[in-house]
Amino acid sequence: MSNGTSATIPAHTVLGTRAQTERLGFQEFHLVLINTDGSGKSFPIADTTLKIGKSPDSDVQLRFQSTLTPVKIAPSVEDRLGELVGKSVPMRQIFALLKRISSTDSTLLLVGETGSGKGAAAKVIHQLSPRHDGPLVVFDCAAVSDSLIESELFGHEKGAFTGAVNQRIGCLERAHGGTLFLDEIDDLALDLQPKLLRAIEDREFRRLGASSSPVVFDARIVAASKKDLWAETQAGRFREDLYFRLSVFTVSLPPLRDRKEDIQLLVDAFAGEPLFERLPAPVREQFLAHAWPGNVRELRNALERARHMVDIPELSSGSLLREFARDAPAGGDFLPASYSGPFKECKEDLVRQFEREYLTRLLGRAKGNVAKAAREAELDRKHLYSLLHKYGLVQSDAE
């Protein structure tokens, strides 16, 4: 890199790697040589002037690469922010960051498992922003069929297609002056991603069937994903350019199993009164021991059943909490599964639990040697790295 003068770029380097996913971070871009051999290094772009030469033995291929840079921020002293509740350090760090970046218009990506509070975080961002008097428009990319999603996002003119008997105003247009929350962005069809990117970049779009001037909109974009979008881009299921545009800031919300010290506070907040200590001791123990694959949403649903036990003590705790009160099978490992809720969400929660546990044990047997682990699991090493990064189980590509 250069600071106004030519920079010396090593002739031999390999494709650098994305830093391990951090709880709080923002995107930086690096320049990487991808067609040479050597130790793994990448070079941050720190200046607008960039001068490069040529490798002595071949033409040099270059690419831009995203790196998630951790944000060091002191935790908030408060234990709740809007609908978000937590006294754990990761949550209080998130509170402090959301307060700081809510006043900006920067695009924000929220990452977290189903039920971890991404929707509540989006509401907080809108409420604390200068756009709080404008609308908060929520668009769930997974809740609309592929044939209708373009019309829902961009709107359509009367007669644009069969059944379009009236003009429809889309989510982008309705969010003008406020915030557009794109939930489950990882489920957005690939063929629609370029059009969304252009709309976000240009702040204008055309309704389906429109021949007139484009519609101009001014809205802050907040996106949420239950998957690691970087891993999705590497697998070809999400466009890199849209990922870069959405992830100016990235906030990763922790699953409830990683912040069990927040359970009592959450129970009392949902109940609107100090309820946790009034619950029967077996119920409190179950709440603290459960893995909560459905996260805060599952806790809220369980609380609806459990809170009635305060006034009806003869009810069986096992019958009210049957979804997670099962005993482990004798002589074998097991993963707790949720049998209430949408089939897709329950299945994804169970698969995530399996993948994390499998990879943790695999790395343990291989003593951290990723190449050895890949051979044992019969996985391509790049794919294994992607899985390890997804669950935060590896720091770098060093073996």
N, C-alpha and C positions, 0 to 999 in steps of 0.2 A: 504494500500500500504506500501511498505517497502523501506527503504534506506539502504539495506544491512542486516536488521534485520527483524524478523517476524512481520507481521502487524496484528492487530486485526480487523477482519471484522465483522460488526454487524450481528446478527443472523436473524434479521428481516429487510428486505428491499424489494422494488418492482422494477419492470423494470423502469429504468430511462427514461427520455425523451430527444429527440434531442432539442438542443437550437433553438430558433426562427431564421429563416433564416435571415442572415445579408447581407448587400450589399457586404462586402468583408470578406473572411474568409478562414481558412484552417482546415483540418480534424485533430481531436484528437480522441483517442480511450479510452473507459472506460470499466471497468469490472463491470458487473451488475449481481446480484442474482435475479433469475426470478421465484422461486417457494416458496417464503416466503411472509409473510404479513408485513405491516408496512408503515412507511412514505416513500415517493419516494425519493430515493437517488441513485447516481451512483458514482463510484470511479475511478478517472483518473489513468491510468497506467503511472507512472512517473519514473519507474525503470525497468531494465531488470530482476531483481530478484523478484519473487512473491511467497510468501508462504501463504497458506490458510489452514483453519481448516475445521471443520464440524459443521453444525448447530446441536444444542443439540436435536432437535426433528425430523430431517429429513436429507436426503442427500441434498447436495447443488448443484444446477444446475447453471452453469455459461455461460455467453455469452459476446462476445465483442460488443460494441456499439459505433457508430460514433457520435461525437459531433462537430458541426461547431463552431469553435472558432473565434470570430470577430478579425479582424486585424485593429488596430488603426494606421492610417497613415495620415499625413498632406496633405491637398489638393495641387495639382500642381498649380503653378501660371499661367500656360498656359491654353488657352481655346480650344485647339484642339490638337489631337494626331493622326497623319495619317489621315484616313478618319473619325475618331470620332471627333465630335464637341460638345462643351458644356461649359458654364461658371458656371453652377450650382455646388454646393459643391459635391453632389454625383458623378457627372461625373468627376470633377477634382480630387477627391479621387481615382477613377478608373484609371485615367491617371497616377497618381503617383504610384499606385500599379503595373500596367502593365509595367511601366518602370523598376520597381525594380525586378519583377520576370521574365521578358523576357530573362534576361541573364542566367537563370537557365535552366535545362532540365526537370524540374518538370512537371508532367501532370497537366492539367488545365481544369476545367469545367466552361463553360460560361452558365449562366441561364438567360433567359429573354423571354418576349413575342415575338411573330412573328413581325419582322420588327424593333426590338429595337436596332440592331447594332451588333449582335453576329459575323456575318461574317466580319465586319470591324474590330472588336476587334481581331479576329484571324489573320487578315493580319498584324495588328500592332505588335502583339506578334512575328510573324515570321520576320518582317522587323527589329525589334530591337534585335533579338537574334543572337548568334554567327553562326546560321545556315542560315542567310539571303541570302547567295550565293547559297544555295541548293534550291530544289523545294518546293513550297507550294502546296500540293495536297489536293483538297477538295472532300470529299465524302459525298453526301446527302443520309442518310439512308432511307429517305421517298420517294426519287425519283426513286428508283430501285425496281422492283418487287421481291418478296421473292424468286422466283425461280432463279434469276440471281445475287442476292446480294452477295452470297458467292464467285462466280466467279469474281465479280467486286472487292471485297476486297482482296482476296487471289490469284487470277489468276487461270489459268488452263492449263494443258498440251494438246497437240493435241490428239484428240480421247478420252478425259476424259468423254464425254457424247455426245449424239446425237447433231450434229450441231457444235461441237468443232473441226473445220477443221484446226485451227492453234493454236499455243501456245499463251496465253494471259498473259500479265504482270499485276498483280493487283495493287490496290492503295497502299497497304503496301510496296510493292517492289519499286514502282515508287517514294515513299516518302523518300527513303534511302538518308541520308545526309541532310534532310530538315525537314519539318513539315507536319504532317498529321492532317487535320481538319475534324473531324467526326461530321458533322452537323445533327441535328434532331436525336441524339443518342437514344432518348426515343422511336423512332419508330423501332429500331433494333429488329428483331425477337428473342424471348427467346432462341430458339434452337441454334442460332448463337453466343449468348453472351459468352458461355464458351470458344469457339474457339478463339474469339477475345481476351478474357482475357488471355488465354495461350500465344497468340502471343505477347501481350504487356509485359507480365511477362518475357517470355523467349527470346524475341527479335528474334524469328525465327518462321517459319511456313512452311507448305508444300502446293504447288499449288494443286488444285483438279486433281486427277489422277496421281500425282507424286509418284514414288517409290524410287527416289534418295534421297540424303541428303537434309535436310531442307534448306530453303533459309534464310539467316541471313539479318536482316535489322536494321538500326540505324536511328530512326526518333523520333522527339518529338511529343507527342500526345496532341492535343487540341480537346476537345469535347464540343458540345453545345446542350442544351435542352430547349424547350419551356415550359416543365413541371417541377414541383418539383420532381427530381429523387428520393429523400428520400421518399416522399409520394408514388411514384410508387413502390419502393421496399417493402414498408409496405403493399401495395395492391397486391403484388405478380406478378407485371407486369415487374419488372426489377430486375436483380440479385444483391444482396447486395455486393458480392465480386467484381463484376465489378464496381459497384458504388464507393466502397472504393478506388479502383485503379485509377479511373478517377478523383476523387475529392480531390487530394492532395491540390490544391488550388481551391476555388470556388469564382467566381466573378458574382454577380447578377446585370444585367444591368437594370436600371429603365425604366419604360414605359414613353412615351413622356408626358402623362397627369400629371405625377408627377414632371416634370421639364419644365414647360411652359416658364420659363424665357430664355430657350435656343432656342425658336422658331425663334425669329428674327435672331439670329446668324446662325441657320441652313438654313433659307431661303436665307440669303446673301451668305452663303458658297455654296449652291447648284447652285445659280445663277452666282457665280463668280464675283459678284458686289454688292454694297449696294442697294438691291431691295426692302426690306421690307417697308421702309418708302415711297417708290414711289407707292406702291399698294394703291388702293382706300380704304378709311377708313372702309367701310362695310366689305371688304375682310380681312383687318387686324383684325377687331373685331371677325370675324368668325374664323380666324386662332387661335386666343387666347382663344376663348370660346369652341372650339370643343374638344371632348374627345379623339380623335385620336386612335381608337381601333387598327388601322393598324400601329401605331407608326411612326417612321421616314420614313419608306417606303411609307406609305400613304401620309405623308406630301410632299415627293418628287413628287409623282404623282399629288397631288392637285396643287403644284406649277407650274407644266407644263401647267395646264390650266389657273391658275390665272395670271401668268406673262404676258400673251398675253393681258390682260386687260389694261396694262400700255399704249399700243399703240392703243388699240381699245376700248376707254372708253364707246362707246355706247352698248357694249355687257352687258348682264344682269349678275350680280354676282350670282344671284340665279340659272341661267342655267348652269354656269360654276362650281359652287360648290353645285350642287343639291344633291350630296350624303350625305352631312351633313348640308344642309340648311333647313331641314324640321322643321316645327313647332311642338311642343309637343301637343298631343291630349288633348283637354279640359277636365279638371276634373280628370286626371289620371297620373300616373307615366309612364315614358318611358325610354328606353335605346337607345342611338344612334347606328344604325347598318350600316355597310358598305355593299353596294350592288355591289361593283366592286372588282374584284380579284377572286382567287380560292374559290370555294364553301366551302371547308373544313376549310380554314383559316378564312373566314368571320364568319362561324358558331362557330368556337372555340373562336374567339374574343368576340362574343355576349354572349356565355355561361360563359366566364370568368367574363365579366361585371356583368351578373346576379348573379353569385355565390358570388362575392365580395359584391355587394349591399345587397343581401338577408342576408348574414351572418352578415354584419355590423348592419343591422336593427334588426336581431334576437338577437344579443348580447345586443343591446341597450334595447330592451324590457325585456330581462332577467337580466338586470343590471349586466352583466358580469358573471352570474352564468351559467357555461357550462352545468351542469347536467340539469338545468331547460330548457336551450335552446335546448338541445338534445330531451327532452320530447316533447316540443312544436313542433319541426320540425319532430318528429317521426324518428330520426336518431340514429344509434348506437353511443354512446359517443366517442368511439375510432375513428370512421369515421369522426365525427364532429371535433375532435381535429386535425385530419389530414388535413381537409379543412381549419381550422383556421390557422394552421401553414403555409399552402400553400400560404395564402394571408397576412401573417404577422399580424394576428389579435389577437394573444394570446402570452403571454410571457412564460408561463409555465403551468404545469398541476394543479397548485393551483387554486381552485375555489373560 
